[in-house]
Amino acid sequence: MTDPADAQSRTRRSSLDMPAEEFRALGHALIDDIASFYESLPGRRLTDASTPEAIRALLGQRDLPDSGEQADALLQEVAPLLFDHSLHNGHPKFLGYITSSAAPLGALADLLAAAVNANVAIWDLSPVASEIEAQTVRWIAELIGYDPDCSGIMVSGGNMANFHAFVAARTAKAPWDIRKLGNGGGEQPLTVYVSTETHTWIEKAVDVCGLGSDAIRWIATDRNGHLRLDRLRLQLDEDRQSGCLPFLVVGTAGSVSTGAIDPLRDLASLCREEDIWFHVDGAYGAPAACLPEAPADLRCLSLADSIAVDPHKWLYCPIEAACVLTRHTSALRSAFSFHPDYYHFDESQLSATNYYELGMQNSRGFKALKVWLALRRAGRQGYCDSIRDDIRLARALFTGVDEHAELQAHSINLSIACFRYVPPDIAADDPGAAAYLNDLNKALLQELQSGGHVFLSNAVADDVYLLRACIVNFRTRDEDIEAIPDIIAALGRRLDRAMRPANLARDPSAS
Ligand SMILES: *Cc1c(COP(=O)(O)O)cnc(C)c1O
């Protein structure tokens, strides 16, 4: 007698499955399309600047499909949809935010990782993937000059990497059992010290972890955007006297606005004296620590208790890929590990890492693969060359801007150059001009972004609205950079003619 359920399973044919022959054909065709897309990038508009309504219209207003469609038709529809209506951060003149060109090898790695579908929560579910993740963490540490024997985990982005360090610091430094008793388990309120340039992750972290935004002490920066140590010392003294418990200082290695690097060495010694966890947000700048000529403060990342690094920024990996490292090898496990009954492990496998114990996620994708392959493909040398080139190009842009009569250079740090358009007949320091120059540069950026030829973003420093180019783009070349000052000046001139208010009327004697 055959079991009827058995007979059914022999004939089962789910629409989610795909015969190998079909996969091969669709895969080859898709890879061909992607290769042509990569080739076409330099000639494409950076963005088609569509409105949300227009993009929604492309998708059509339809309900969840009741019956399925053919996979080949779907891919033929969706590939051009994405190629033609995305913002192309892989374009050589995309210099906006801190979003890099993604290495094509990373796309193949993500495909491979998805095909094997390793669940890097538990070693038993992902033996090779877990070991590759461990090696990736080690190599990232080696690259940036951190202790290779540190503990670490791959996460989705810089925010998450910083969050993990925050939670590890809180668990390590609270003198009570914070995992059991919570933030209120002691008399003293936990306080954290960051510069005013710190990325918004810190606000989300204190919020989500229940400390509340009052736990943040915003420390002023100097004119160059560096955290002021004298102010930090004063604030620490004041807080200690009033019974607070300072547990965390954050230094930034490459601020998100101007790329400024905090005085990391001095911060590290102060934190050691004060018994405070010192975390470095290196989401953007940490990879540049691989350069022997990197700024001295960037070369002392090894002094940090923990570091956030973002391979989907300056290691050119496709989004998402980030990493948190800490030289306190049990800190992540102490902060995140639970041992539920349904995870029963062979006690002989003590050397195996079950990554669910080191972070917030349970089921986890294999993000390490794209980073591991990129590190092997480029090697330390390849990364140093590419990062150095990005920095060189940012400096070239800064010089080009500085030499241009209509542009005013502001700052250059790592690969971030900030500047603005200033009509030559307006004195930039004339207080009457300040608001107009901000409006003019805002409008200029808007036009530039929707124009689709060059993509920059902005920074605001001391109430001055700046155009900001961040080069984390291995496709950017000298000729791309050389073209930018004139493109911006021409646009600025046109907007200035249309926007100039009467009180700043052109001086007819000026040309
Ligand atoms: C980008 C960035 C972040 C946030 O990283 P995501 O990957 O966007 O989550 C945090 N800090 C700094 C300094 C950054 O540059």
The ligand as a Gaussian input file, in Angstrom:
#p B3LYP/6-31G(d) Opt

LIG

0 1
 C       26.531000      56.454000       7.677000
 C       26.859000      56.687000       9.084000
 C       26.101000      56.118000      10.098000
 C       24.870000      55.297000       9.813000
 O       25.204000      54.162000       9.063000
 P       24.107000      53.376000       8.223000
 O       24.893000      52.361000       7.499000
 O       23.458000      54.385000       7.322000
 O       23.144000      52.802000       9.201000
 C       26.497000      56.345000      11.400000
 N       27.573000      57.108000      11.671000
 C       28.329000      57.672000      10.713000
 C       29.539000      58.489000      11.092000
 C       27.999000      57.486000       9.382000
 O       28.757000      58.054000       8.436000

